[in-house]
């Protein structure tokens, strides 16, 4: 059951649905009967088969969306209504509890898995509340007995499944790798339901929840010492994603009795903070192991406080009182930041730290900022800032923001060797710079001015492993500089980069391939790419364009000519150009009298031709993707963006005899054809760039394609058919668009043409004449995808070329009698043209055709 197979998804679902309706309930009944008959006096091996069969039945794909046990999602089990009598029979649930008591751990674990699925059955299967209450009572009675006796819970697999079972009693939950998460989820759901309780019956949550909260926090603190003592490599603090899942439910529990929970956390944290401060001040670190334990315990507490502050308040709580407690908790972490980032012991901390604490601090700062320093929140938190002013002297959001940016600067200075901390730090910095209000405020801060003025002093910029972070860093600085949008400040900001460019331009070709020059140029390209990413308006893009053109462009051509064989250089150069030619937000809008669009494309053409003509001559190495394919796909992306940017009148090139366009198209096509189709389909980024490039050629420069020799033309069209059959919806859409452009050209210039055909139309007619099955084969492929595959999200795109191909065929449909009516409906009210309204009508008909065809095919 539910095995993977090669049949179309829709056909598989139909067969599975038929199997479910006719046989699955009977099979499940057989498994239950066998379980009862083999309950006693047989070897444990005999019991496993019917139990496994029952589990497979309950795990069946009832709605066509199979449960992936490796993922975090576990949905409701959608049992059919015909299963209701079995669920209402108390023996159904009881038999699995009986089998849990068997000594065989495999049997007991599978029995719990069956119970988990029974507890996940949809509520609506029970028509009346009493029957549902009876079902839940049986489940809870058996669960209570296991809790009382503790039988089997020493086995990890049983304990894990039992925690999942507990979580199901309230609602279907997500699940993580740590079993305790289920328990926290259960209690958090109970807590959030309190405002909706009816009646005066005491819930006992006021007494119980603080104990659970304190128990969890204590267990996390104690786990640090235990993990260190056992020398465990599986430490939750090293996996931030898993840790965040564990803490997802904790804020609701802490804020339920927030005053008590906060006092408990502060009482644990203050002695640790004091001990940590004293240890860092010592001339010698002392016992490094003890210091690591303290650091780990503080890391847990910072993560816990960060999780609490992520949620500002819950229903039924006073906002003012919660802000005061938030301030108390935040003050302890801000005090810890002062300990780690200032004073004579800061450098010692950098040497000893495992960076886990700083990652936790960054998460705290991010959550705290979103709640209290964001664009929406900074003016509505008077109680918090009043308390922070009393505790730390942070009397408003501007002072706090300056402290946050100071923390960012410290991390960027001190963590060049830790890419993870740098990435988290820049993520926080980018979030601040991206906010409208916070971005404006950043420009007023001394700490921000320090970062901009001393940006070359940050060691991480020279680390190769932080190369991507360098681009992000300059993107952030560019965003800040462009907020003021003044040419004077922009030129001042670009002055250090200008000096680097001038020095590189003055370097002779013989010395250009030295490491010093190479890495200086790589850094310049990464910096410029970040700044280009920050230009989101015509004004800001114009500032960068005027800085680059024409003075700096010869440097780029020189570098790509001398370093064509070194991807380490060509990749950042081409990626910069890929960003620079992208017309996002219509930033590449020049004056009507400006030639800048044409001039920019000429420079693009020079670079592509220089790179392509050299890369094609290089032999294939062991890492062909890194040495060739990566540069080729980025080149294709550069040219595609330039061709469809709508800022160049390409007719000018042919009119004035300029070969820039023809040369770029010629070398780009040669690069494309140098890559085997199998490799194009094997590398995802290469596929997207290749098919995006082909789509642009067919939509805007189809004459170039039609002027190719027939074999090359047919090869390109065949690659489009292969792309249609792929699993990537984006690529199949691009292929469909290209095919539609080709078929529409044929229809408009050959089939429905009034005057004499153009040379391009004659070429197309010649190509099709030599390969008359080309269009019919593509049409066949498109119909097969529409009919037999799940093309719901892509059906509109696929319908476009289908209509165009039908229009150019004399006999467009299969005239088999049993399907002729389907095809008649397909063309009903569809005129013989390719106007938008006509296309939309055809798309609507195609949906009906798809349904009717399947029905008739199944009946046959």
Order of alpha helices (4+ residues) and beta strands (2+ residues): alpha-alpha-alpha-alpha-alpha-alpha-alpha-alpha-alpha-alpha-alpha-alpha-alpha-alpha-alpha-alpha-alpha-alpha-alpha-alpha-alpha-alpha-alpha-alpha-alpha-alpha-alpha-alpha-alpha-alpha-alpha-alpha-alpha-alpha-alpha-alpha-alpha-alpha-alpha-alpha-alpha-alpha
